[in-house]
Amino acid sequence: MMKFMFMLIFMMPLCLKRNMFWMVQNMMMLMFLMFMNLTVNVMYFCNLSYMLGCDLISYGLILLSIWITFLMIMASENLLKNNFYNKFFLFNLILLLLMLYMTFSSMNLFMFYLFFEGSLIPTLMLIMGWGYQPERIQAGMYLLFYTLFASLPLLLGIMYMYINMNCLIMYFLKFYNYEYMYLYFSLIMSFLVKMPMYFVHLWLPKAHVEAPISGSMILAGIMLKLGGYGLMRVMIVLQKIGLKLNFIWVIISLIGGFYISLKCLCQVDMKSLIAYSSVCHMSIVIGGIMTMNYWGFIGAYILMLGHGLCSSGMFCLSNINYERLGSRSLFLNKGMMNFMPSMSLWWFLLISSNMAAPPSLNLMGEISLINSLVSWSWLTMIMLMFISFFSAGYSLYLYSYTQHGKFNMGIYSFYSGVSREYLMLMLHWLPLNLMVLKIEYSMLWF
């Protein structure tokens, strides 16, 4: 695992040379293929080196991180065209990927915390440096303070565990079982804000709307998954008290998911609609992890991978329209089928995956999560029914509003999609729907 960390560190000087924009992207692809060839043991941590190692959960999420970063460079060609600090942009991306890689591969809980918080800084620089509107400073502050406010208790909780256990290696956590309420809340809150759970979700739509396309892709694709990954790791220690208190989070997230689905139907900005739909998906993931059963864990893992690819692809689509029209408003983005008929197919494919149509990973994840929640309590059926119905509702609303109808007469110049954009969308959609053929890797944890 250490070798990939060094590979990333040695890629940093590449960014500072001229005409290296696509070279860095090729290196990412190479790294992805090399990482994919690692042998991974399903049950235990493997590929150990120093404090780094990976098991199945971290392996999938690291692959997703490298893939999304690779696609982020592809989506940000405008920075290269306008020569808008593109070297610093690449440096920032590699720094961010390094932080994410270290977060997912750290076996020590404190190191995990360190990189979990460290990934905030490159994200903040992305939003503040390359964002579109002046409100990006406010969005950056929201992101920073929401996350930092909840993560000091996490640090204190980790310190407390170290004093008690004299060890913070994640593999050994399963030998301990705490039943302290303060420890439970302090360990969990930071991850719930990061997911984000309803009530603490306000930073996410703000950050998405102000972020550049690359910022939105990494926020939706990976940053939300940090919360789910952290929850999966610390729930092992909190099993006893979790059985007593987890119902709080399940109730909040399910009712919140329903409210957010309704909120999606009120949006007029494409990006904020997709951002709110992310909150809705993540609410079911929180519910699944909190039931603490086998179905819930595998469902959460699969939906996190599926949502990472799907949401990122939808942000790419909205950005493609934004680059043409200079607006993300649904009032102006109408009748796109007249201008970009081929792009309508990609809108359809990604939006259908977003509403969990087969054969996407989202469907497998949602089936597992619905299984887990209904087996936990049949009353969850009511909210799950609403969430499933409305998620189809807002997806169709977004598709029909953007693709059909009378187009805006104010559009005076327009060009259809270029091959780079079609390739980028295909690289989002193919893994999302082909990974179902090998779903046993995600579902059969012995």
N, C-alpha and C positions, 0 to 999 in steps of 0.2 A: 504493500500500500504506500510505502514511503517513496517508491520510485515514481509514482504518478504525481506525488506532491512536488518532487524535484523537477519533473517534466514541466509542471506548471510554472514553477519559479524561474526555470531557464527559458520559458517562453516570453517572459516579461521584457528582456532587452530587444526581442524581435519587434515589439510594438513601436520602439523608438526610431527604428529605421524607416526610410521612405518606401512607399509602395509595398507595404507588407500587410495591407488590410485583408486580402484574400488568403495570403500565406498563413496568417494566424488561424483563419477559419479551417484551412486544410489540416493544420496541426491538431486542431480540436477533433476533426474527423478521425485522424490517425489515433488520437488518444482514446476516442470512443471505441474504435475497433479493437485496440489493445486491451482495453478494460473489459470489453465484452468477452474476450477469450479467457479471462480468469476462471479458474474452477472455483465454484462456491459450494460450500457445505450448507445444507438446508438448516441443520439443527444448531450448529455451533459457530462461533466466530472463526474465520479462517483468514489466510493471507496475512498473518500477524507480522507486524514489524514495529518495534518500540511500542508506542501507545495506540497504534492504529491497527484496525482490522475491520473485516466486514462480515455480516451475516446476510441473509436473504433480503431483509428490509432495507438495510443500508445500500446493498448492491443495486437494487432496483432504483433507489432514489438518486444514487450517484450517477448511474447511467442516464437518468432523466435530466439531471443537472447539466451534464456535458452536452447532451443532445439539444437542450433548450438554449444553452449558451452559443452553440454552433449555429442554431437558427436565428439567434438574436443578431449576430454579425450579418447574416444574410438579409435580415429585415431592415438593417440600418444603412443601406447603400447611400441614402440621401446625405448622410454625414460625410461620406467620402466625396460625393459630387461637389458639395458646398465647402469642402475642406474645413469642416466645423470641429476643430480639436479632435480629429479622428484618432490620432496616436494616443492621446490621453484617454479617449473613450475605450480603446482596446485594452490599455493598461488596466483601466478600471474594471472591465469585464473579467480579465484574467484574475485580478485580485478577488473579485466577487466569487468566481468559480473556485478559487483556492480556499476561500473561507467556507463555502458550501461543502466542498469535498472534505475538508477537515472536520466540519460539523458532523457529517454523516459517518465518517470513518473513525472518529475518536471513540475509544472504548472507555476512556476515563470521563466520568460525569462532569468534572470541573472543566476539563478541556472542551467538552461538548458545550458547556455554558459559555466559555470564552469565545469560541468561534460562532456560536449561535447569536451572540450579541455583536460580534465583529462584522457579521454579514450586513448589519444595518448601515455601516458607514459607506461602503461602495454604493449601496442602493440609494442612500440619501444623496450622494454625489451625482448619481444618474438623474434623479428627479430634479435636483436643484440646478444642475449644470446643463442638462439637455431638454428639460421640460418645456412646455409650450407657453403657458399663461403665467402672468405675474403671481397668481395665487399659489404657485408651486412652493414658495417659501413656507406659506402657512401649512400646505399639505405635508411638507417635510417635517415641520415641527409636530404636527399631529402624529405622524408615523413614529417619530423619535420618542415623544413623551408617553404616548399610549404604551409603547413596547417597554420603555425603560422603567416606567412607573411600576409595572407588574413584575419586572424581572429582578428587582433587588430582593424581594422575599424569596425568589428561587435560589439566589446565591446563598442567602442565609440558611435556607433549607438544606442545600448541598453541604454547607459547612457543618451543620448539625449532624448530618448523616456521617460525615467524615470523622467527627469526634466520636461517634458511637461505634462505627464499623471499622475505623482505621483503614478503609479501602474504598475506592470509588469506582472500581472496574464494573462495568455494566453487567458482565456475565455473573458476577457474584451477588448481584442484588437479589436474585431469586431465593437466596438463603435467609433473607430478612423479611420481616413483615411488620410494618409499623401501624399503630392504631392511634396516632395523634392527630387531632383535628387541625391544629395550626400548621403542622408540617404538611398535611394533605392540601390545605388551601394554598400554602406558599409555593409548593412544588407545581401545582396545577395551573394557577392563575396566569402565569406568563405564557404558557402554551395556549390557553384558551383565548388570550388576547391576540396571539399570533395567528390563530386559525382562520378568521376571527369568529368568536361566538357572538350571537345576537346580544345587544347591549354594549359590547365593546368593539363593534365592527365599524365605527364611524370613520376611522383613519383609512380604511381600505378603499372605499369609493373615491374619497378625496385624492388619495395617492395615485390611484389608477387614472383618474381624469387628468391630472396634471403631469403624469409621467410621460416620457417619450415612449415609442413603441417597445424599445428594448426593455425599459423599466417595467412596463406593463406585463411583458412576457415573463420576466423573471419573477415578478411579484405573484402573478397568478400561477405560474408553472412550478416554482420551487418554494418561495418564501412561506406560502400558506402550509406547505407540506412539512416545514420545520416544526410547526406546532403539533401536527399529528404524529410525527416521528417521536418528538419529545414525550408526548402523552403515552405512546406505546411503550416507551422505555421506563417511565417512572411508575406506570400503573402496576408493574410487577411488585414494587415495594409496598404499594398501598392497597393490596387486595382486600384485607380485612375491613378497613374503614371505607374502602370503595364500595363494598357491598351494601353499606348502610347509607352512604351519602350520594352515590352517583346518580340517583334518580333525579336530583335537582338539575344537573346539567342536561340530562336526557330531555326533561320537560321543557327547560328554557330553549334548548336548541331546536326541538321539534316545533314548538309554537313560534319561535323566532323564524324558523325556516319558512313557515306558512306566511307570516307577516311580510318577510322579505320577498316572497314570490308575488304577493300583491303589489309590493313596492315596485317590482320590476315592470309591472304593467303600466306604471305611471311615468316611466322614464322617457325623456325625449333626447337624451344623449346616448349614442350607441355604446360608448365605452362604459358609461356608468351602468347601463343595463347589464352588460356582460359582467361587470364587477359585482353587482348585486347578485347575479345568478351564481357567482363563485361562492358568496356567503351562504346562499341557499344550499349548494352542494356540500359545503364543508359542515353545515349544521347536521346533516345526516351522518357524516363521518364521525363527528363528535359523539352523536348518539350511539353509533356502532361500537366505538372504542369503549365508551362508558358502560355498555352492557357487560363488558369483560367476558364475552364468550368467543369461541373459536370462529364462528361465522362473522361476528362483528370485526374481529381483527383482520381476517383475510379480506372482508368486504371493504374495510377502511383503506387497506393497503392498495387494493386494485383500483378503487375509486380515486385515490390520490394520484396514482399513475395516469389513469384515464383522464381525469380532470386537468392534470398538468398539460397534457398534449392538446386536449380539446379547447380549453380556455385560451391557451396561448395562440392557437390557430385562429380563434375568433377575433382576438385582438389584432392579429395580422390583417384579417379581412377588413376590420373597421379602419385600420391605418391605411390600407390601400385606397379606400374611399376618401379618407381624409387628405391623402396626398393629391388626389385629383380635384376635390371640391373645396378644400380648405375649410371644411366644416364637418363636425360629427353629428350635427342635429338631424333627427329623423325627419324634420319638416323639409330639409333640403335634399337628404339622401333618399330620393324616391325614384321609382321606375328605373332602377339600375339595370334591369334586364335588357332595356333598349340599348344601353351603352356597352355593357360588359356581359354578353350572354354566357360566355364560358365561365366567368367568375360566379355566375348564379349557381352553377353546379357545385362549386366549392362552398358557397354559402350554405347550400342545401345539405351537403354531406356533413359539414362540421356542425351545423345547427341540429341536424337529426341525431348526431352523436351526442350533442349536449343534452337532448331530451331523452337520452338513454335508449336509442333505437338499436336493435341488433345490427351487425355483430360487434358493436363497440365494447371496449373495456368498461365503459360507464354502466352498461346494462348488467354485466357480470357483477360489478361492484354493488350496484343498487339492489340486485336480487339478493345478494348475500346480506346486505345491510337490512333489507326489509325482513328477511328471515330472522336475523339476530334480534331485531327490535320487537317483532311480533311474538317471538318465543319468550322474550323477556316480559312483555305484558301485551295482551291483546288490545288494550286501549290505545296503544300507539298507532293502531291501524287507521284511526280517524284522521290524525294529522298526516300520516304518510300518504293517505289517499289524496288529501288536499294538495300536499307538496308535489306529488307525482302529476296530478292533473294540471296544476298551475305552471309547473316547469315546462310541460308541453305547451301550455297557453302562451307564456312569454316568449318561448323560442319561436313559435309560429308567428307571434306578433312582430318580432324582430325581422323575421324572414319576409313576411308578406309586406310589411311597411317599407323595407328597403328595396325589394326587388320589383314589386308591382306598383300600379298606380301611374298617375301622370307625372312625368319628370319635370323638374324645375326649369323654367325657360331662361333663368339667369345664367345657366351653364353655358359658357361661350367657347371653351376649348376643352377637349377631352381626349384621352387616349386609353386604349384597352390595356389589359394586363400584359406584363412582359414575362418572359420565360423564367426569370429569377423568382418572380412572385408565385407562378404556378408550381415551380419546383418546391418552394418553401412550404406552400400549402399541402402539397402531396407528402412531404416529409413529416408534416404534422399528422396527416390523416392515415397514412399507411400503417405506421406502428400502432396507432390507436385501434385499428381494426384487424390487423394481422396477428397481434399478440394474443388474441383470443384463441388462436389455434394451438398456442402453447400455454394455455391457462393453468395447466397442472403445476407449473413452477410456482405460481402465485398462490394456488389454492391448497396444495397438499403439503402443509408443514407438518411433519410427523412429530 
